[in-house]
Amino acid sequence: MNHVYLKTVVLSLVALLLLLSIDGEVSPADGSTPVASVKKVSGSVTVLRQGKTIQAINGLDIWEKDTLQTGRNGSIGIVFSDDTFLSMGPGSILTVDEFVFAPRQGKFSIVLRMLKGTAAYLSGLISKLSPDAAYFKTPTASIGIRGTRFLIKVDGE
């Protein structure tokens, strides 16, 4: 790989990280911890957090209340801290309404709200340890997840 190209890529990433940190809204103000991490992103994908739009990149932390939106050519794969896997296809919108994974306290909850598009879901430890604590909401239904994998399509406006 060309050293000049690699140097340009590294400098661009550093500049992006600096811009995000200067902006001051990279993480929620409540001091909570990230609930998931972006593992794969392709095309146009953004995260709406506290009224700010952030371009999704591999390694980006996902927080409770974040809204993920893929463009016409976008897709994203994320892994939650309980090893739940979620991937979204083009033209999708999903909000992480709630995520609690505190095994020592016996507290578990994952609530995802799919507004539009397609998603593939593979449940993690929350669904296995507390089957009644996992929900996938859509505009017309709420689905209780009982330790499984599934595909979902939600037609938007």
C-alpha positions as CSV (number, residue, x, y, z in Angstrom):
1,M,0.0,0.0,0.0
2,N,1.3,3.5,-0.9
3,H,2.7,5.3,2.2
4,V,1.3,8.7,1.1
5,Y,-2.2,7.2,0.7
6,L,-2.0,5.5,4.1
7,K,-0.8,8.7,5.7
8,T,-3.7,10.6,4.1
9,V,-6.2,8.1,5.4
10,V,-4.8,8.2,8.9
11,L,-4.8,12.0,8.9
12,S,-8.4,12.1,7.6
13,L,-9.5,9.8,10.4
14,V,-7.7,11.8,13.0
15,A,-9.3,15.0,11.7
16,L,-12.8,13.4,11.8
17,L,-12.3,12.2,15.4
18,L,-11.1,15.7,16.4
19,L,-14.1,17.3,14.8
20,L,-16.4,14.9,16.6
21,S,-14.8,15.5,20.0
22,I,-14.7,19.2,19.6
23,D,-18.4,19.2,18.8
24,G,-19.0,17.9,22.3
25,E,-21.9,15.5,21.5
26,V,-20.2,12.3,20.6
27,S,-21.6,10.6,23.7
28,P,-24.7,11.2,25.8
29,A,-24.6,13.7,28.6
30,D,-25.8,11.3,31.2
31,G,-22.5,9.5,31.4
32,S,-23.9,6.1,30.3
33,T,-21.8,3.6,28.5
34,P,-22.1,2.5,24.9
35,V,-24.5,-0.4,24.2
36,A,-23.2,-1.5,20.8
37,S,-20.5,-1.0,18.3
38,V,-20.5,-0.7,14.5
39,K,-18.8,-3.7,13.0
40,K,-19.5,-3.1,9.3
41,V,-20.8,-0.1,7.4
42,S,-21.3,0.3,3.7
43,G,-22.6,3.2,1.7
44,S,-24.5,6.0,3.4
45,V,-25.3,5.4,7.1
46,T,-25.9,8.0,9.8
47,V,-26.6,8.0,13.5
48,L,-28.9,10.6,15.0
49,R,-27.8,11.3,18.6
50,Q,-29.2,14.1,20.7
51,G,-30.3,16.1,17.6
52,K,-26.9,15.7,15.9
53,T,-26.2,13.6,12.8
54,I,-23.0,11.5,12.9
55,Q,-21.6,9.6,9.9
56,A,-21.4,5.9,10.8
57,I,-17.9,4.4,10.6
58,N,-16.5,1.0,11.7
59,G,-15.9,1.1,15.5
60,L,-18.4,3.8,16.2
61,D,-20.1,3.4,19.6
62,I,-23.9,3.1,19.6
63,W,-25.8,4.5,22.6
64,E,-29.2,4.0,24.0
65,K,-31.7,6.3,22.2
66,D,-29.6,6.5,19.0
67,T,-31.4,6.3,15.7
68,L,-29.6,4.5,12.9
69,Q,-30.5,5.4,9.3
70,T,-29.3,3.8,6.1
71,G,-29.4,5.5,2.8
72,R,-30.6,3.9,-0.5
73,N,-27.2,2.3,-0.9
74,G,-26.4,1.8,2.8
75,S,-26.1,-1.1,5.2
76,I,-24.8,-1.5,8.7
77,G,-23.9,-4.3,11.0
78,I,-23.7,-3.8,14.8
79,V,-23.0,-6.0,17.8
80,F,-24.5,-5.2,21.2
81,S,-22.6,-5.8,24.4
82,D,-24.6,-9.0,25.1
83,D,-23.6,-10.3,21.7
84,T,-26.8,-9.5,19.9
85,F,-26.2,-9.0,16.2
86,L,-28.2,-6.6,14.1
87,S,-27.9,-5.7,10.5
88,M,-29.9,-3.2,8.5
89,G,-30.4,-3.0,4.8
90,P,-30.8,0.0,2.5
91,G,-33.5,2.6,3.3
92,S,-33.9,1.6,7.0
93,I,-34.5,3.5,10.2
94,L,-34.2,1.9,13.7
95,T,-34.0,3.4,17.2
96,V,-32.4,1.7,20.2
97,D,-35.2,2.6,22.6
98,E,-33.7,0.7,25.6
99,F,-30.7,-1.5,26.4
100,V,-29.8,-2.8,29.8
101,F,-27.3,-5.6,30.3
102,A,-26.4,-5.9,34.0
103,P,-26.1,-9.6,34.8
104,R,-24.7,-9.0,38.3
105,Q,-27.9,-7.0,39.2
106,G,-30.1,-9.4,37.2
107,K,-31.3,-6.5,35.0
108,F,-31.9,-7.2,31.3
109,S,-33.7,-5.3,28.5
110,I,-33.4,-4.7,24.8
111,V,-36.1,-2.8,23.0
112,L,-35.5,-1.9,19.3
113,R,-38.0,0.2,17.3
114,M,-37.9,-0.4,13.5
115,L,-39.6,2.5,11.7
116,K,-38.8,1.5,8.2
117,G,-36.8,-0.9,6.1
118,T,-35.2,-4.3,6.6
119,A,-33.2,-5.9,9.4
120,A,-31.7,-9.2,10.4
121,Y,-31.5,-10.0,14.1
122,L,-29.7,-12.7,16.0
123,S,-30.4,-12.6,19.7
124,G,-27.7,-12.5,22.3
125,L,-27.5,-13.2,26.0
126,I,-30.4,-11.0,27.0
127,S,-32.9,-13.1,25.1
128,K,-31.3,-16.3,26.6
129,L,-31.1,-15.1,30.2
130,S,-34.4,-13.2,30.3
131,P,-36.6,-14.1,27.4
132,D,-39.3,-11.7,28.4
133,A,-36.9,-8.7,28.3
134,A,-36.4,-8.5,24.5
135,Y,-38.7,-6.7,22.2
136,F,-38.7,-5.5,18.6
137,K,-41.3,-2.8,17.9
138,T,-42.7,-1.8,14.5
139,P,-45.4,0.8,13.6
140,T,-48.1,-1.9,13.8
141,A,-46.8,-4.5,16.2
142,S,-44.5,-5.4,19.1
143,I,-42.7,-8.7,18.9
144,G,-41.3,-10.5,22.0
145,I,-38.0,-12.2,21.1
146,R,-37.5,-15.6,22.7
147,G,-33.9,-16.4,21.8
148,T,-33.9,-16.7,18.0
149,R,-33.0,-15.1,14.7
150,F,-35.3,-13.5,12.3
151,L,-35.6,-11.1,9.3
152,I,-38.0,-8.2,9.3
153,K,-39.3,-5.8,6.7
154,V,-41.3,-2.7,7.6
155,D,-42.9,-0.6,4.9
156,G,-42.5,3.1,5.6
157,E,-44.3,6.1,4.2
